[in-house]
Structures are given as structure tokens and as C-alpha cells.
Amino acid sequence: MRNKIFSGDTLTLPAPYDVVSGAPVLIGNLFLVASVDAKKGEPFSGEAEGAFSLPKAVDAVFAIGDPVYFDPAARVCAAKAAGAHLVGAAIAAAGNGAGAVAVRVNGVTTTVAT
């Protein structure tokens, strides 16, 4: 196939803000998990799909298979709320007080909750 650019599971884009390796990053409707540290505006590599342990709002509760949204203001995974972006599904339960949730990242553009 002559028109394929690359597989697309890892993207290199300008950092929208300072990012650290392993942190969730939202650029428009693209959700990535940073593979490297980068300062705002610098190119960074990010994973667009896969399974990751991501920071979550401490009061959010997830069962296996629940949709996981990303709150761009707080930069954490959260339950559905206006302005949050659907990024994947929980692959392990995460209760109230837990600081992280295991997420299977969709690998597609996000959907914004209303």
C-alpha cells in the first residue's frame, strides 16, 4: 500500500503543555499517553492505544467495562461530565479514594460528553 504513512499507534506531536512520561495528554480530540517528557511546544511521542494505569479523580468509581472520560481541566480520568472526553474503558475496578484506574485507551478520536 503506497498511501500508508505509519501504523498510528504512536504519534509525535507538539506538546500542548509540559508533559511527563506516562501522563495523559489531550490535543483537541486526540488522546495520548506521553512516552517521554517534553516542554510545551516541543515534539513528544505519545501512545494512542493500549492499556495504561492513569490518574483518576479520587471520587470517581469504575467497574470493569465502565466508560472512562478524561477531564481536560483537571487532567485526570473521571466519570461522564459535561466537557469530559470519552477515552476508553476500565479494565479493572477502581474505587473511591483510588488515585489511578486501568484503562484500555480507544485509539480513536475522543467524544466530548454533554
N, C-alpha and C positions, 0 to 999 in steps of 0.2 A: 504494500500500500504506500503510495508516494505522498499522500497528503497528511499522514500521521506526524504530529510534531513530537510527542513523547507520551508516556503512559498516563501522566497527570496525577498519580497518587502522591507525588512530591512536587511542590511548586516553589519557585524562587520569585519573591515579590518584594517591593519596598515595605519596610515595617511601618505601620500606621502610627505607632507609638513605640517606646522602648519595650522590647520583648526579651524574655529569658527562655532558655531551652525548656521544653515541656509545658509552657504556658499556652492557654487557649488564645487565639487571635482571630478577630473578626475584621474583614476588609469588605465593606459593602455587604453582599450576601455570600461571600466566601468565608468558610470557617476552616481554620487550620490549627494544628498543634505545632508550635515552633520547635524546630530541630536544633537550633542554635540561638545564641544571644545576639541581639542587634539593637542599635540605637535607632530612633525614629528616622525614617528616610533611607536607612541602609538596607541593602538587599539581605533577605534572610530566607532560609529554606523552611518549609512547613509541610507537615503531613496532612493530606486532605481526607484520608480514610484510614481506618484501622480501629483498634481498641485501646483506650487510654484511661488512666486514672486522672480525673480532672477536678479542680477545686469546685466546691458547690456552696451555695448558701446554706448556712448551718441549720436553718429551719426547714429546708426542703427535704421531702421524704420520697424515695423512689423504690419501687418493686421491680423485679426483673421484667423487662419489656416495656416499662413506662417510657413515654417520650421525655427527652431531656432537652431543655431550652437553655440558651446562653443569654445572660443579662449583660448587654454591652456596657452599661454604666458601671456595674459592679465588677465586671469581667469574671463572673463565676457562673456555673451551671445552676439552673433554678427550675421551678415548676412553670407551667404556662402562665404568662402575664403579658399584658399589652406591651409591645415593643421588644419582647424577647424573641430570639431566633431559634427555631427548631433545628437541632444539630445532630440528633441521633437518638439512641435508645439505651436505657440502663441494662447492663449485662450482669449486675449484681445488686442486691438490695443495699440501700444506703439510708440510714435512719436520721431522725432529728439529732443534731449535735455532731454528726459526722462531718468532716471537713472535705471529703472527696467522694466522688461517685465514679464507678467504672462505666464507661460509655463506649458503645460501638458507634463511631462517627459515620454519618451518612455518606460522605464523599460526594455530595451534590450541593448545589446552592441551597442556602437556607430559606426557610419560610418564616415570615415575621408574624407573630401572634397578634391578634386584635382584641 
